Amino acid sequence: MTDYVIRGGERGYERLQLLARSRWADTAALFERAGIGPGMRCLDLGCGGGAVTLEIAKLIAPHGSIVGVDMDEVKLALARRASETQGLDNVEFRAQDVGEWNEPGAYDFVYSRFLLQHLRDPGDLLRRMWAAVGDGGVLAVEDADFDGWACHPPNEGFEFFLRIWAQVLQRRGGDHAFGRKLYGHFRALGIPDPHVTLACPVNVTGENKTLAWSTLEAATEAITDEGIATDEELAAALADLARFTEDPSTLTCGPRVFQVWSRRS
C-alpha cells in the first residue's frame, strides 16, 4: 500500500478541490493537446476527490466512460455524490491500491496527476499505465517538481515548507523533484515520441496562493510521525506562512508541473 504524506478523508478532499480549481486551466490545455474527445474509454489513477475525473466525464460524454481509482473510501464517496449532483452517469469510482491495479489494453486514455511523486517505484506503475493503453490511445501524466517553488521576499515559513516537504516525501519513499524526471521515465520504458510541456503558476492574491500553506498543513501528521519536526515548529511555520500568504505585496510561484503524453500507434 502506498504510504501517502498528505492526509486523506474529508479534510483531504477539500484541499484537493482547491488544487483542482487552481490547476484546471493547465490540465484542460493538456487534454486538448492529447486529443480527449467523445466516446473514449478513460482512466484516472489516484483520482482523489474526483474533480478531474468528472471534468473528463463531461469531455467524453455522452458515449464515453471513465473510471476513477483511489484507495481513500471517504474521498470516493464524496466524488460519487458530486457525480450524482452533476448528473453524470458515465463515471465509476473504484477503491483500489494502484500497486495492485493492472488492466492491459483496457482504455483509450490513461491519466494520472501528482501521483507518481509519492511512489517507491513510479516506473513500475508507469509501465502498467502504458500497457493499459489500447491501439491509438493516449497516456498522459502530470507531476510536480517542488524545486520550482519560489517566493519573494524570502520567508522562513515558506523555506521550512520546502525543506520539510522534501524530507518527509523521501522518508515515505517518494521524490519531491520527480516531475523533471517524468520525460526520462517515458523514454526509459520505450514509450514512443513523448511530448512534454511545463506549467509554473505565479500568485499574488487569491485561493491559489494558499496551496503552499495547505500542503504543509495537510502533511503535519506525516511530518510529526516521522520525527522531522515538532508540533511547535510546524505551528510557527504555518503561522508565518499564513501571514506571508495573506500579504498582497508578496509573491509565490511553483511548483513546476511537467506534463508528458504519448499516443500508441
PLY file of the C-alpha trace (Angstrom):
ply
format ascii 1.0
element vertex 265
property float x
property float y
property float z
element edge 264
property int vertex1
property int vertex2
end_header
0.00 0.00 0.00
1.24 3.48 -0.85
2.16 5.45 2.26
0.98 8.93 1.32
2.31 12.03 3.03
-0.86 14.10 2.62
-3.84 13.26 4.82
-6.96 11.73 3.33
-10.58 11.87 4.37
-12.90 14.83 4.17
-10.24 17.41 5.07
-8.01 15.99 2.36
-10.92 16.17 -0.07
-11.36 19.90 0.48
-7.68 20.55 -0.23
-7.89 18.52 -3.43
-10.85 20.61 -4.60
-8.70 23.72 -4.17
-5.84 22.03 -6.04
-8.17 21.02 -8.86
-9.50 24.56 -9.25
-6.02 26.05 -9.24
-4.60 23.63 -11.82
-7.60 23.11 -14.11
-6.63 25.58 -16.87
-3.28 23.87 -17.47
-4.78 20.38 -17.22
-7.56 21.30 -19.66
-4.92 22.54 -22.12
-3.09 19.21 -21.80
-6.30 17.30 -22.53
-6.90 19.39 -25.64
-3.36 18.70 -26.91
-3.70 14.99 -26.15
-6.99 14.80 -28.05
-9.55 13.70 -25.46
-12.96 13.52 -27.08
-16.43 11.98 -27.04
-16.73 8.22 -26.83
-13.35 7.46 -25.27
-12.81 4.89 -22.51
-10.76 6.69 -19.85
-8.95 6.03 -16.57
-7.88 8.47 -13.86
-5.42 6.80 -11.47
-5.07 8.28 -7.99
-8.17 10.34 -8.69
-8.53 11.64 -5.13
-11.75 13.60 -4.83
-12.58 13.04 -8.49
-12.68 16.67 -9.66
-10.60 15.96 -12.76
-12.41 12.65 -13.31
-15.72 14.49 -13.55
-14.30 17.04 -15.99
-13.09 14.21 -18.22
-16.56 12.64 -17.98
-18.02 15.82 -19.47
-15.45 15.91 -22.29
-16.17 12.33 -23.38
-19.97 12.36 -22.99
-22.41 11.09 -23.99
-20.99 7.72 -25.02
-17.57 7.73 -23.36
-16.87 6.34 -19.90
-14.30 6.96 -17.18
-13.08 5.04 -14.13
-11.51 6.92 -11.24
-9.27 4.80 -9.00
-8.19 5.75 -5.48
-7.74 3.96 -2.16
-9.44 6.60 0.01
-13.06 5.48 0.51
-14.09 8.79 2.09
-12.94 10.82 -0.91
-14.54 8.36 -3.30
-17.89 8.61 -1.51
-17.74 12.39 -1.85
-16.77 12.04 -5.51
-19.76 9.76 -6.17
-22.02 12.30 -4.52
-20.60 15.05 -6.72
-21.14 12.96 -9.87
-24.79 12.44 -8.90
-25.24 16.15 -8.18
-23.82 17.00 -11.60
-25.98 14.38 -13.31
-23.03 12.40 -14.70
-23.83 8.74 -15.32
-20.68 7.76 -17.25
-18.38 7.68 -14.21
-17.30 4.81 -11.98
-15.23 5.39 -8.83
-13.31 2.33 -7.72
-11.48 1.76 -4.41
-8.14 0.13 -5.17
-4.45 0.49 -4.34
-2.65 1.48 -7.55
0.06 -1.04 -6.64
-2.46 -3.81 -7.27
-4.03 -2.32 -10.40
-3.42 -3.87 -13.83
-5.72 -3.69 -16.89
-3.80 -4.28 -20.14
-5.33 -2.74 -23.25
-8.48 -1.58 -21.48
-8.55 2.16 -22.22
-8.29 4.85 -24.87
-6.93 7.40 -22.39
-4.95 6.72 -19.20
-4.11 9.63 -16.90
-2.65 10.49 -13.51
-1.73 13.76 -11.82
0.59 14.26 -8.82
0.63 10.53 -8.10
3.98 9.16 -9.24
5.99 11.50 -6.98
4.63 9.55 -3.98
5.61 6.07 -5.16
8.67 4.00 -4.30
8.71 2.54 -7.83
6.98 5.01 -10.16
8.43 3.30 -13.22
6.52 0.12 -12.44
3.17 1.91 -12.38
4.03 3.92 -15.49
4.81 0.66 -17.30
1.38 -0.74 -16.33
-0.29 2.52 -17.34
1.23 2.34 -20.80
0.21 -1.32 -21.09
-3.39 -0.28 -20.32
-3.49 2.00 -23.38
-5.16 0.37 -26.37
-4.28 0.92 -30.04
-4.49 4.60 -30.92
-4.91 5.55 -27.26
-3.06 8.09 -25.14
-1.11 8.05 -21.90
-0.87 11.46 -20.16
0.80 12.21 -16.83
1.32 15.39 -14.84
3.71 15.58 -11.93
5.41 18.24 -9.87
8.98 19.35 -9.32
8.93 21.04 -5.92
12.26 22.73 -6.55
10.25 25.06 -8.76
8.62 26.68 -5.73
9.84 30.22 -5.05
8.69 33.29 -3.19
9.59 36.94 -2.82
10.55 38.38 -0.49
12.20 35.47 1.40
10.06 33.90 4.12
11.11 31.47 6.84
7.79 29.62 6.85
8.00 29.12 3.09
11.58 27.84 3.30
10.56 25.50 6.13
7.78 24.11 3.93
10.13 23.36 1.04
12.78 21.76 3.23
10.39 19.66 5.30
8.28 18.53 2.35
11.32 17.12 0.56
12.38 15.28 3.72
9.02 13.73 4.58
8.34 12.66 1.00
11.73 10.96 0.86
11.07 9.20 4.17
7.83 7.82 2.74
9.53 6.61 -0.43
8.66 9.49 -2.77
10.62 12.09 -4.73
9.84 15.81 -4.44
11.65 16.51 -7.75
10.03 13.70 -9.74
8.36 15.99 -12.28
11.57 16.79 -14.12
12.33 13.05 -14.37
8.99 12.07 -15.90
10.07 12.51 -19.52
13.11 10.32 -18.87
10.90 7.60 -17.41
8.76 7.62 -20.55
11.85 7.18 -22.72
13.39 4.52 -20.45
10.24 2.43 -20.86
10.32 2.78 -24.63
7.14 4.87 -24.74
7.41 6.46 -28.20
7.74 10.16 -29.02
6.71 11.62 -25.66
5.56 15.24 -25.79
6.48 17.44 -22.82
5.27 20.83 -21.64
5.85 22.81 -18.46
3.46 24.90 -16.38
4.54 27.07 -13.46
1.88 29.19 -11.77
2.52 32.53 -10.09
0.20 34.05 -7.48
0.00 37.29 -5.54
-3.57 37.01 -4.16
-6.47 34.56 -4.06
-7.01 30.97 -3.02
-4.33 29.59 -5.34
-1.72 31.37 -3.26
-2.72 29.28 -0.23
-1.51 25.99 -1.75
1.90 26.09 -0.05
0.23 26.61 3.34
-2.47 23.98 2.71
0.09 21.40 1.53
2.22 21.86 4.64
-0.86 21.75 6.88
-2.11 18.57 5.21
1.23 16.86 5.82
1.55 17.70 9.53
0.66 14.22 10.77
3.21 12.55 8.49
5.89 15.08 9.45
5.44 14.56 13.17
5.10 10.79 12.77
8.47 10.73 11.01
10.04 12.89 13.74
11.15 15.53 11.23
9.66 18.49 13.11
7.76 19.15 16.32
4.18 20.37 16.65
5.55 23.70 17.88
7.85 24.09 14.87
5.03 23.27 12.50
2.64 25.71 14.19
5.21 28.51 13.97
5.95 27.80 10.31
2.26 27.64 9.40
1.56 30.93 11.17
4.47 32.62 9.40
3.43 31.20 6.04
-0.18 32.26 6.59
0.87 35.87 7.25
3.05 35.83 4.16
0.27 34.34 2.01
-2.24 36.98 3.11
0.11 39.87 2.25
-0.71 41.14 -1.29
2.78 42.60 -1.61
4.31 39.09 -1.63
4.57 36.63 -4.49
4.76 32.85 -4.78
5.30 30.61 -7.76
5.54 26.90 -8.34
5.80 24.06 -8.21
6.89 23.38 -11.77
4.39 20.95 -13.26
5.67 18.71 -16.05
3.07 17.35 -18.46
4.12 14.38 -20.59
1.96 12.42 -23.02
2.29 9.88 -25.82
-0.03 8.15 -28.27
0.14 4.44 -29.02
0.15 3.82 -32.76
0 1
1 2
2 3
3 4
4 5
5 6
6 7
7 8
8 9
9 10
10 11
11 12
12 13
13 14
14 15
15 16
16 17
17 18
18 19
19 20
20 21
21 22
22 23
23 24
24 25
25 26
26 27
27 28
28 29
29 30
30 31
31 32
32 33
33 34
34 35
35 36
36 37
37 38
38 39
39 40
40 41
41 42
42 43
43 44
44 45
45 46
46 47
47 48
48 49
49 50
50 51
51 52
52 53
53 54
54 55
55 56
56 57
57 58
58 59
59 60
60 61
61 62
62 63
63 64
64 65
65 66
66 67
67 68
68 69
69 70
70 71
71 72
72 73
73 74
74 75
75 76
76 77
77 78
78 79
79 80
80 81
81 82
82 83
83 84
84 85
85 86
86 87
87 88
88 89
89 90
90 91
91 92
92 93
93 94
94 95
95 96
96 97
97 98
98 99
99 100
100 101
101 102
102 103
103 104
104 105
105 106
106 107
107 108
108 109
109 110
110 111
111 112
112 113
113 114
114 115
115 116
116 117
117 118
118 119
119 120
120 121
121 122
122 123
123 124
124 125
125 126
126 127
127 128
128 129
129 130
130 131
131 132
132 133
133 134
134 135
135 136
136 137
137 138
138 139
139 140
140 141
141 142
142 143
143 144
144 145
145 146
146 147
147 148
148 149
149 150
150 151
151 152
152 153
153 154
154 155
155 156
156 157
157 158
158 159
159 160
160 161
161 162
162 163
163 164
164 165
165 166
166 167
167 168
168 169
169 170
170 171
171 172
172 173
173 174
174 175
175 176
176 177
177 178
178 179
179 180
180 181
181 182
182 183
183 184
184 185
185 186
186 187
187 188
188 189
189 190
190 191
191 192
192 193
193 194
194 195
195 196
196 197
197 198
198 199
199 200
200 201
201 202
202 203
203 204
204 205
205 206
206 207
207 208
208 209
209 210
210 211
211 212
212 213
213 214
214 215
215 216
216 217
217 218
218 219
219 220
220 221
221 222
222 223
223 224
224 225
225 226
226 227
227 228
228 229
229 230
230 231
231 232
232 233
233 234
234 235
235 236
236 237
237 238
238 239
239 240
240 241
241 242
242 243
243 244
244 245
245 246
246 247
247 248
248 249
249 250
250 251
251 252
252 253
253 254
254 255
255 256
256 257
257 258
258 259
259 260
260 261
261 262
262 263
263 264
